[in-house]
Amino acid sequence: MPSAEQILTGLKNISDSWGMLAILWHAYFAAIALALIFGVRPPKRLAGFLLVPPLVSVSVLAWITGNPFNGVVFAVLAVLLLLLAYGLGCEPARIAPAGFFFPGLALFVFGWAYPHFLGSAALLPYLYKAPTGLIPCPTLAIVIGLALILDGLGSRRLCLALGSVGLFFGVFGVARLGVAVDWTLLLGAAVILARAFLPAIMDQTSGRSE
């Protein structure tokens, strides 16, 4: 297994080398956020599909840069979410109640401006070039945040899938890599797992989709 230093170096190299792709992913999530702000409520199936491409991106970059573990994990997660999304149906997605909306919003913003790996002293580059869609933790943060904002899309299994992977990478980032900011991902993963294990609240706000 690579050392923590080797893993951190690989993640920093991806962040530095694929900046233009990071900008495109920020544009992608900005378009989704603006659509939601202006009242667009996509079908749950489509909303689920929209969570998948950034996970595929992380998987592809992991394979390119010689990290097969991340490549496999994110490929499996992307396929699983694709299958779960297909079964969600075409009813409009709903905005979550405040208890899950605001943690989701905080996690979305954290993933958007993930404060690590760029090595820039200025704040501005983190607002458009943070490694979202490039490396695991910021990508999981923004995807989990969006899922929480959309009330987990009414899917316990989708919440469990995202929460479990988010919990693993949050713990790994904090304990193995020493990236203290990944506590935010860890807490966000705990919130979406709580969403999965509160079926009564989920049923009242979203209805059963499974």
N, C-alpha and C positions, 0 to 999 in steps of 0.2 A: 504494500500500500504506500502511495506517495506520502512524504512528510507534509506537515502543515505548511511549511515554507514553500514547498513545491506547488501545493494546491493554491495557495494565495498568489504565488507568482503567475500561475496559469490563469487564474481569474482576472488578475490585473492586466495581463497581456490581452485577453479577450476584450476587456473594457477599453483598453487603449487602441486596439487595432480595428474595432468594429463600431467606431463612433457614429458613422453615418447610418448604420443600421439601427442604432439606439435612437437616433433622431426620428427615423421612420416609425419605430414602435411608439414613441411619444406622440407622434401625429395620429397613429392608430387609436390609442387610448383617448386622446383629446377628442377625436371624432365621436367615439362612443359616449364620453362624458357630456359633450355638447348636445348630442341627441337626447340623452336622458334629461338634461336640464331644460330642454325645450319641449319636454312632455312626450317624447317618443317612447313607447313601451313595446319593444320587440317581442315577438313570440318566444316563449321559453326555449323552444328548440333552437331558434336562431341565436338567442342570447348564449345558450350553452355552446354552440359552435364557435361563437366569437371568443370564447375562453381558450380555445385549442391552439390557434396559430402561434402565439408567443411561446407556448410550451414546446412546440415543434422546433421553433427557432433555437431554444436553449439546447435541445437534444442534438440538432445538427451541428451547432458550434462546439458542443462537447466532443462529438465524434471527430470533427475536424482537428481539434486541438489535443487529441489523445487522452480524453477522459471518458472511457467507455462506461463507467458506472453511472455518471450523470446522463450520458447518452441513452442508456437503457432505461433508467428510471423515468426520464421525461418522455421518452417515446411511449413507454407503457402507460404513463399517466395521460398523455395526449389521446391515445387510442381508447382508454377507458372513458375519458370525458366525452369523446366523440360518440361512443356507444350509448352512454347515459343521456347525452343531449338528444340523440335521435328518439329516445323514448319519452321525452318530456311533453310532446304535444305542441299545439299551436295557440294555446291560450296566452294572452299577454303576460309578460313578466310583471311582477309587482315590486314596488319599492318597500324595503323592509321597515318594520317599526323602529322607533328611535333607538331602542336598546341594541339593535344590531346595525342600523344604518350608520350611526356615528362611529362605531369602531371600524366598520367597513370603509367609511370615508377616510378615517385617519390612516388606515392601512394602505388605501389607494394612493394617498399623498406620499406616504413613506416610500412605497415602491416607485412612484414617479420620480422622486428626488433622492433616491437611495444614497446616503452620505458616506460612501466608501468606494475605494478602488480607482477613482479617477485621479487622485493625487493633486487636485487643484485647490489652491487656497481661496479662490473666488467662489462665491455661491452660484453665480449665474449658470456655469456649465452644468451643474447638477439639475437644473430645471429643464434641460432639453437633451442632455447627453448622459445622464445616469444610466448604468448598464441594465436597464429594464428590457427584457426580451433577449438578453445576452447570457446572463448567468443566473443560477437558481434562485437565490434569496429575494432579490428585488422583483423578479418575475412572479414568484409565488405570492409575494406580498400584494402586488397590484391585482393579480388574478383573484386571489382570495378576497381582497377588498371589494372588487367588483361583484363577486358572487354574493358577498354579504349585503351589499347595497341592494341587490336584486332579490333579497329574501331567500338566498340559497336556491333560487329557482324552484322552490318547493320540493327539492330532491334530497332526501336523507343520504343516499349513497353518494351523490356528488359532493355534499358537504364532508362526508367521511373520507372520500378519496383525497380531496384537496387538503383537508385538515391533517390527515395522517402524514402526507408527504411534507407539508409545511412544518409540522411538528418535528419531523426527523431533521430537516435541513436547518431549522431554527436551533435545535439542540446541538447539531454538528457545528454550526457556525459559531455558537457561543463557546461550547466546551472544547471542541477540537481545534478550531481555527482562531479562537480568541477575538472574534468580531463582535464586540459588545452590542452594536446596534441591532444585531439579529435577535435580541430579546423581543423586539417589536414584532418580528415575524412569528416568534414562538407564542407570544400572547395572542396574536391574530389567529394563529392556528387553533389555539385553545377556544377562542370565541366561536369559530365556525364548527368545531367539534361539539361545543355546547349546543349550537343550533341544531346539529344532527340529533342530539340526545334530548331535545325538548319537543317531542312530537305534538304535544297538545298545543303549544304556541304556534308551531309551524302549521298545523292543521287550521287553526283559527285565522291566520293571516294569509295563507296561501292556498289552502285546500290540498287535498291529497293528489299527488301526481304519479304515484307508484302503485 
